[in-house]
Amino acid sequence: MNRVPNNKAWWLVLPVFLLVAFSAVVPMMTVVNYSLQDIFDPSSRYFVGADWYRQVLRDPRLHDSLLRQFVYSGCVLLIEIPLGIAIALTMPAKGRWSSLCLIIMAMPLLIPWNVVGTIWQIFGRADIGLLGATLSALGINYNYAGNTLDAWVTVLVMDVWHWTSLVALLCYSGLRAIPDVYYQAARIDRASAWAVFRHIQLPKLKSVLLIAVMLRFMDSFMIYTEPFVLTGGGPGNATTFLSQTLTQMAVGQFDLGPAAAFSLVYFLIILLVSWLFYTAMTHADKD
């Protein structure tokens, strides 16, 4: 008996496609349109072609911000991925303690980004903040508002405190999904804890780690609120990342054409690096 395919379910998916088109595709095309025009006011626009792209790619602010952004995202991945794996390995697998650990790990993720920046802004002050006052009492000259190294370390520690929980929870879910038969075979072979991690846990976590690396890279590469609230991009331009440079160009200077071109270049950089991460990790998984 031949069954007639029923495609009515696609009508249920249609609202999602329309919503995505409205919320993503239409704004994207608007930005592309702005990047090709010189806009003086809503009624005065002139087609300039690729001039804004050439100007943006030669802008030293873009080069400096891009270098800072790559260094920052690289530091975030190098710290948070191993730390998240280590935390997940130490979390209990069952019982009340496991539920308590999951709740504690999820708490930083519930705090809004601007609140995180405000918390660390107060926490790091030498007059009223616990961290700043403690370091001052120990004789350490700590000033995240005036010292470049202190500002970078504070922003990095703030990000690690806020987002390592995401990596830990992803790795924890991946570890709990490993069948117990692998551990039973390891106990029979008297494998060490390092051997179990190297040959069982880490290979089984590859797909989870791919998600964690992708999420943390994209989020760290687009970071804006936390360093803006904490340091305002300072001291000088030490913690001014790509998103802040773009905001200054679009909102502060109202250069809509260059800002639109800048945002598209920004988007393509994130897309390219994410694709490279995905390709490298999927090929390593096949090998």
N, C-alpha and C positions, 0 to 999 in steps of 0.2 A: 504494500500500500504506500503510494507516494504521498508524502505530507507537503502541504503548501506552506512555504516559509512565512512566518508572521513577523513583519517588520514594524508592528505598531509600537514596539518598545522604544524605537528611535524617537517617537514623539515625546516620550518622557525625558529624553536626554536633550532635546532641542532647547528647552529653557536654559540649560547649563551653557550650551554653546552660545546662545544669544547674550547671556550674562558675561561670559568671557570676552566675547567680541566687543561688548560695550565698555567693559572695565579695563581691557588690556589692549586690544587691537586699535580701537579708535583713538585712545590717548597716544599710542605709539605713532600712528600716522600723523597725528597733530604735531608731535615733536619733530618728526621727519620734515613736515611742511615748514615748521619754524626754522629748522636748521638750514634751509635753502633760501631764506628770505632775510632781508634787512628790514626790521620792523621799527618804524618811528612812532606810530600810533595805530589804533585799530583800522583806520582808513588809509594809511600810507604804508605800503609794503612794496619792496622791490626785490626781484629775483636776483640772487647773487651766486647761485650754483654751489660749487664746493669751496668757496672762499673761506667760510667759517671753519670748515674742517682743516684747511691748510693753516689757518691762524691758530687754531686750538692745538694742533699737533706740534707747532713750533713754540708754544707758550711754555716758558720755563716753570711756571707754577704747576702745570700739568706734570712735567717731568719730576719735579721735586715731590709733589703729592703722591705720584704713582710709586716712586721709590719708597717713600715712607709707608705707603699702603702695603706693598709687597713684604717689606721687612716686618711690619706689624702682623699681617696675616700669617707669615711664616713662623713668627714667634708664638702666636696663638696656637697653631697646629702642633708645633713641636712640644708645647707644654701640655695642652689640654687633652690631646689624644692619648699619650702614655699615662697621664695622670688619671684620666677617666677609666682606662682599662684597669689600672691598679686598684682604683676604688671599687670598681665592679667585682674584681676578684676577691676583695676582702668583705664584701657584703654577704650576710647570711642568706642561704638559699630558701629556708623555710622558717615558719614560726612567727611569733609576734615581733621579734627583732627585725625580721626582714620587712614587715609592713612599716615599722617605725623608721627604718633606714630609707625606705622609698619615699615616705612623707617628708623626711628631712631633706633628702636630695632634691625633691621637687619644689621645695619652698623658694629657693632663689629664682627659679624660672617664672614664678608668679608675680615677681616684683616688676613694675613698669620700668622702662629704660631711663626715663627722666628721674625717677625716684632713686634708681641705682646710682646715677651720677650725683644726686644730692646727698645720698648717704655717704659716699666716699669723699665728697667735698667737705662735709662736716667731720668725718672720721679722720681725715688727714690734716686738719688744722692744728697748729701747735698750741693754740690758746684754749680750744674747747674740745678738740678731737682726741679720742683715746690713742689712736696710732701716732698722731703728731706729737702729743704731749709725752707719750712713752719714749719715742725716739729722742726728743729734746732732753728728757731726763737722763737718758743714757749718753748724752753728749754728742749725738749724731745730728749734724746740721741738715735737717730734712725740710725741703720747701718745694712742693710740687708746682707752685705758681711761679717760681723764679729760677728753678734749676731744671735743665732739659732732661738729665738722667732721672731725676726724681719724678718728673712728670711722666716719662715713658714707663718707668717701673710701676707707678701708681695706676696708670691706665691699663697696663697689662695684667696686674694683679686683680684689678677690678673686673676685667673681662673673664679672667680665670675663675674668680669667685662666682660670677654670674652664670657662666655657661658650661663649666666643666660638668655640672650635674646632668646636662643633656647628653653628653658623651657617655657618662657613667650609666645612665638609665638605659641608653641604647645598647651598650655592651652587656649590661645586666640581663636584658631581655634576650640577647643573643646567647649568653651563657646558659640561661635556663632552658633554651630550646634545644640544647645539645642532648641527644639521647643518652641515658645512663649506661647503656651497653659499652660505650667507648671508655668510660671511667672504670667499669668492671674489667675490661680487657687490660687497661693500664695497671690496675691493681694486681691482676694475675701476673703480668710481666714485671711487676715491681718497678714501674717507671717512677722517676723522680717528679717532683712538682714542676720543675722547669721543663722536663720532657713532656709532661701532660700539656703544659701551656704551649710549648713549641709545636707539638705535632697534633694536638687535638683542638685545644681552645682557640688558638690564633687562626688556624685555617678555617674553622667554622665561623669565626667572627669577621671574615673578609667582607661579606656583603653588608654587614652592619657597620663596619668601619668605613666602607665606601659612603654610606649614607651620612655617617657622622662627619667625615672629612668634607663632603660636599656642603652639608649644611653649615658647618663652622666656617668654611672658607667664604661662602657667599655672604654669610652674615657679618663676619669680621671685615670683609672687603667693602661692605656697605655701611660700616659703623658710622654713626653721626651723633646721636643724642648723648651718650655717656661722656665721651671726651669733650663735647661742646659744653655740657653742664659743668664738668669737673674743671677743665682748664681753659675753655673758650678757644681752643686751638693753640694755646701758648705753652710755654713762654716763647714769644716770637711766633714762628710757624712750626714749632717742633712737633706738635700733635695735631696739625692741620692735615686731615686726610682728604681723599678725593671727594667724598660727599660734602665736606665743609667748603672745599674750594668751589664746587659746583653751586652750592647754595649762595656763597658770596657773589659769584658771577651772575646768577639768575635773580636773586632777591636784592642783594646789596647794590649791585651796579645796574641791574635791570637790562643786562645784555642778553636778550632772549635768544637771538640767533646763535651766538657763540655758546651759550649755555645749552641750547638744544643739541648742537653738534657735540659738545662735551659729554652730554648725557648719553648719546648714542655710542660714542667711543667707549665710555665707561661700561655700558651694557655689553658691548662686543668683547671687551677685555674679560669681564666676568664669565661670559658665555664661552670664550675660548679656553680660559684656564680651567673652568669646570669640565669642559669636554676633554681636555688633556688629562685631568685627574681621573675621570671616568674611564677613558680609554686605557690608561696605564694600569689601573687597578683591575679592570675586567680582563685584560690580557694576562696579568699576573695570576688571576684566579684560574684561567684556562690552563696555564702552564702547570 
